[in-house]
Amino acid sequence: MTRSVRILAFLLVTTFGAYGCMKAPSTPSTAAIQNTKLEKLEEEYRSAITTREQLRQKLLAAEQDAAAQKKALAEANSAAAAERDALKAEVKARTGERDALQGQYDTFRKTLRDMIGTADTAVIKLNLPAHTESAARSLSDRN
């Protein structure tokens, strides 16, 4: 091999080596990978913040709804207690009226019995014949 072939081979190898070094590598660098990861993490962080805010708003709405329901329940309980007290008073009044009427009825019955006893005693004192069914029918027919 001659010297010119050696020089030509050297130049050819050097040219290809310089071309290979100048060519960009096919795999991304670590900085590019980290930038991609950083962008992805920032996007996830933004979506997490948005989700957190939405959940806070839902929680606030649920708390307000629960407070409104507690208030409505308290109002319903107080209304029910007032109605219950009114009904108790009415039952007590009606019970008193019933007892008074029962007393009047018992007094009326006792008075009637006393009057019947007095009438029977008067009839016995007069020595009138005892009434029979026919006499009672004739009296009722007259009236």
Secondary structure as UniProt FT lines:
FT   HELIX           3..22
FT   HELIX           30..126
FT   HELIX           133..142
//
